[in-house]
Amino acid sequence: MQAPYTNLKTHHKWVEFSAEDTTLNLSNASVEQLQEWKQQLSAEYDNVLARKLNLDLTRGKPSAEQLSLSDAMDGILAGDYITASGIDVRNYGGLEGIPEARAIGSDILGVPVENVLAGGNSSLTLMYQTMAIAHQFGLAGEGSAWSQEGTVKFLCPVPGYDRHYSVCEHLGIEMLTVAMTSTGPDMDQVEKMIAADPSIKGMWCVPKYSNPTGVVYSDETVERIANLGNIAGKNFRVFWDNAYAIHDLSDNPVALANIFEACKAAGTEDSVIQFASTSKVTHAGSGVAFIAASDTNLKFFKLALGFMTIGPDKVNQLRHAKFFAADGALSAHMAKHAAIIKPRFASVLKHLEAAFSDNDLGEWESADGGYFISFDTRPGLAQKVVKLAGDAGVKLTPAGATFPYGKDPQDSNIRIAPTVPTVDQVEEAMQVFVLCVKLASVEQALANS
């Protein structure tokens, strides 16, 4: 099977594999054998239908157990609404956010505090605002608006994050795909496309535990991305969505090189804008989002932002600052998240390993962190697997969602998001998922025989 990106098949030491599953070697199977397998799998599928399951693996949200880790934030201010610098957070103002909140963003992204703005609960909001401002008004002064240059295009490493694509589509920005490899976007392809087409104004990146593949960009990839501004010119912007910067599952995670420092070394400080949030760190609906950028980018971003808002929710920012005030508090908090998530990831990987490690029915990515596992069926089967699973009571992210315009050219990629269900529910859902992949694969083989 030819996957649209490099298959890692990384399996971690915390996974304890179950007994071996029946091997389905479709390439050498006779029609009679395929028919027998279909009959067996169809009977099993009918049994699942009768159970009327209701399980959801669609979105990468924290579980209730994870959300409860931050319940101590409720009432943490105890009536004290004044910051160390004397700001009354109950009042208007402070477009950049309070210094204590900006310091959290500085720690997460590895950027000086003065280059960080702390906003509301959603980094997606900041990304949309930044792209809209760049498109309509520009981030480098007069004449820098993308809309003044005709067609605007953005590079999208695939598979990737569907909400990034929605932002581009809503603003009328054309999306071009580039292949994702085990070290990040295919930089030979990226550099060639940018050099050949000046209408390409940026690229989406999820550099650590990329959604959904779990890839961590290599040092070389980070360095080459930092140099893109020298190839593309002053109006090019990488949207560096470091959503999983601190969402490690391994005790010894791979480090991500600092893109801010790499851009300084390359003389391209304006070419990369970073984003992050605490949405999957504290309460997802009431976190703090961050944008980190060069002085020039922040200047023109804030100029436009001043027309949109008087300031962010500083009360919530102070709650976060107090919650993580102690040395090592944030790291200790994230270790608790990892302890909750690990068994869920382990369950998914266990079932995939048992069912598909010795055949070509599926390939998958696993990671040292993040919220997703990326799975590839045989070409042409993702939509069918998702429908079979949905009809059996296991909801999955729509097939194609990990590609711009919802169109996976191979119809093979499925994003698995195991964090919300309990471990027992993940176990049950993965049994159904494996069954659906097998049934769809056997039916395809029969149809082609």
Sequence and secondary structure as in RCSB ss.txt:
>XXXX:A:sequence
MQAPYTNLKTHHKWVEFSAEDTTLNLSNASVEQLQEWKQQLSAEYDNVLARKLNLDLTRGKPSAEQLSLSDAMDG
ILAGDYITASGIDVRNYGGLEGIPEARAIGSDILGVPVENVLAGGNSSLTLMYQTMAIAHQFGLAGEGSAWSQEG
TVKFLCPVPGYDRHYSVCEHLGIEMLTVAMTSTGPDMDQVEKMIAADPSIKGMWCVPKYSNPTGVVYSDETVERI
ANLGNIAGKNFRVFWDNAYAIHDLSDNPVALANIFEACKAAGTEDSVIQFASTSKVTHAGSGVAFIAASDTNLKF
FKLALGFMTIGPDKVNQLRHAKFFAADGALSAHMAKHAAIIKPRFASVLKHLEAAFSDNDLGEWESADGGYFISF
DTRPGLAQKVVKLAGDAGVKLTPAGATFPYGKDPQDSNIRIAPTVPTVDQVEEAMQVFVLCVKLASVEQALANS
>XXXX:A:secstr
   SS       TT    S      GGG  HHHHHHHHHHHHHHHHHHHHH   EEE S    HHHHGGGGGGTT
TTTT  B TT  BTTSS  TT  HHHHHHHHHHHT  GGGEEE SS HHHHHHHHHHHHHHT SSSTT  GGGGS
  EEEEEES  HHHHHHHHHTT EEEEEEEETTEE HHHHHHHHHH TTEEEEEE  SS TTT     HHHHHHH
HTHHHHH TT EEEEE TTTT B SSS      HHHHHHHHT GGGEEEEEESTTTS GGG  EEEE  HHHHHH
HHHHHTTT S   HHHHHHHHHHT STTHHHHHHHHHHHHHHHHHHHHHHHHHHHHTTSSSEEEE  SBSS EEE
EESTT HHHHHHHHHHTTEEE  TTTTSGGG  TTS EEEE  SSS HHHHHHHHHHHHHHHHHHHHHHHHHH 
